[in-house]
Each structure stands twice: as structure tokens, then as C-alpha cells.
Amino acid sequence: MIPIIYASTSGNVEATCQRISDLLQEAGFKTSLHRAEKTDISVIKESIFCLFATSTWEHGEINPFFNKLLAEIEKNDLAGKTAGFIGLGDTRYEQVLFCKGIDIVRDAFLKSGGKDVCSPLKINGEPYQYFSTTVLNWTNKLIGVLKDDSN
């Protein structure tokens, strides 16, 4: 089971995670969607691989719904865990902080001993126009990595 843990307020991150979940399921993987504010650290600790997703708020902050889980990630040993990362942002704002929210989550996961399996997916603006291109391509690369790791 691949838990997909996300923070979403407008629905864009949630819709993107649902699309990725559907693609993973079509490829034969089992997934589960988890809202970050309702997710216990045990979901991560009991999984070998997770996906994390969030938008970027204010001046390079994570979505506040991710704060509690981020604190748990920072104080746990996640050695042996792997993850993929999905960020939504908007370059109309501070470009240097584009998708900084997911960078914060990724950095905390790596500092806690986890490893990432591929480059983060970063989407600029509304995600729906990217579902059949960027999101599909990234998910297909992820599927390839996951299938290689299971052999």
C-alpha cells in the first residue's frame, strides 16, 4: 500500500493526488489517500514508500495543515523509508520560493534518514491542465522506479 499524504485547501493538491493515485492503481499498485492534518506518523513508519504533497503558502511556507505531521517527521527516525514529493505553487509570486512548501517537507524527511526516489514533481498554477502531460510523465517515471525496486 502506498500512502499519499497531502495538505490541500483549495482542492488542487487533493485532485493532483487523486490523479496520481488513479495512475498508480492502473499500474497495479494499491494506494490510500491521507489528509496530512488527520494523519498519524505511524502511517509513514509502517510504510516502506510514501508520497507527500503540499502547496506553498505565504512567503515559502508549507500549507498549515501539514505543520503537525511535519513536526512528527522531524523528530522520528525514518531510516529505511523512501518517498516521492509533489509540490504545487505559482511563479507569479516570489519565484525563488516556487514550491518551497514541498522542499520543506522533503528536507525534513531526508534529515530524518529517509531517501527520495526521484525528483519532486512541481506544478505551476492550476494543475488540471498538466494531468495528461507533466503529471502523467512524472507518475510513469515513478512507476518505473517502483517496479525496478520491487525486482
N, C-alpha and C positions, 0 to 999 in steps of 0.2 A: 504494500500500500504506500502510495506517495502522498503525503500530506502537502497541500498547497495552502500556505498560511499567508493571509493578506490583510491589509488595512485599507478600507475603502469608505469614502463618504458620499461621493457623487455617483458611484456605481461604475466608474470607468475601470478601476483596478479589479473590481469583482468580475466584471464582464470579460476582461482580459484573462483572468484566472480561469473562468468557466470555459473560455475558448481553448486554452491550453490543456485544461483537464479533458475536454472532449477529444482533442487530438491525441493525447496520451492514451486515453481509453480505446480509441480506434486502433492504436498500435499495440494493444494488448496489455497495457499497464492499468492497474487499479489505482484510483486516486480518491482523495477526500478533500473537500474544501473546508477551511477553518478561518473564521474571523479572528484576527490577532487579539482583539480585546477579550475574547472568550476562550482563548487557547492557553492551556497549561504547558509548562516547559516539558512535561512528561511526553507530550506528542512528539517533540523533537528528539528527546532522549531515547524513546522507544523505536525510532525510525533510523534506518541507515542513510536514507536520502530524503530531503525536503526541498520544496520550493518556497521562497519568500517573495512577497510583492508589496510594494507601497508606493504612494505618491510622495512628492516633495512639497512641503508647506513653507510658508513664510520665507525666511532667508536661509534656505538649505536645511530645514528640519524634517524629521520623519513625521508621518501622519500621527497625531497624538494617540490614536487607537493602538499604535504599536509600542508605546512607551513602556507599559508594564512587562510585556514579553521581552522587549529589548533588555531591560534590567535583568531579567532572568537569564537571558543568553549570556550577558556579560559576566555573571557570577557562577556559571556552570562550566564544567569540563566537557567539551564536545568533541574530543579527540575520537577519530574513527567515524565521524559523521561527515556527510557531504551534502552540498546544496547547490541549487541554482537560484538566480536572483533576477527579479523583474521590477523595473522602475518606470514610473510614469512621471512626466514633467512637462515643462513648457519653456522653450528657449526665448519666448517673448519677455520673460523676466530675467533675472540675473543668470546669464549664460554660463558663468563659471560654476554655478550651483545646480546646473541641469542634472536632475535625477540624483541629487545628493542624498535624498532620503534612503534610497536603496544602498548607496555606498556606505552609509552609517550602519545599516543592518549587516551588510556583508563584512565590513571591517570588524564589527563585534563578534560575528560568527567565526571569522578567521583567527582573531585574538584568543578565542576560547578553544582553539585547537581544531576547529572544523576546516574542511577544504572545499573549494568550489570546483565544479566540474566543467564549466565553460564561461565564456564572457557573459556578463549580465545583459539581459535584454533591456534596452532603454527606448522608450517610446515618447516622441514629442507631440504634445497636444492630444486631441481626441484619438483614441486607439482604434476605433471601429474600421477606419479606412486601411489599417495595417493588418487586419486579421488574416487576409488571404495572401499576404506578401511577407512582411517582416516577421510577424508572429508565427506564421506557418514555417518559414525558413528556420527561425531560431528553434522552434519546437522540434523540427525534423533533425537538426543537429544534436539537440539534447537527446532525442530518441536513439540516435546512433551511438552516442556516448554511453547511455544507459544499457543498450544491448551489448556493446563491447565489454562493459564492466561486468555483465552477468555471465559472460563466457569464460 
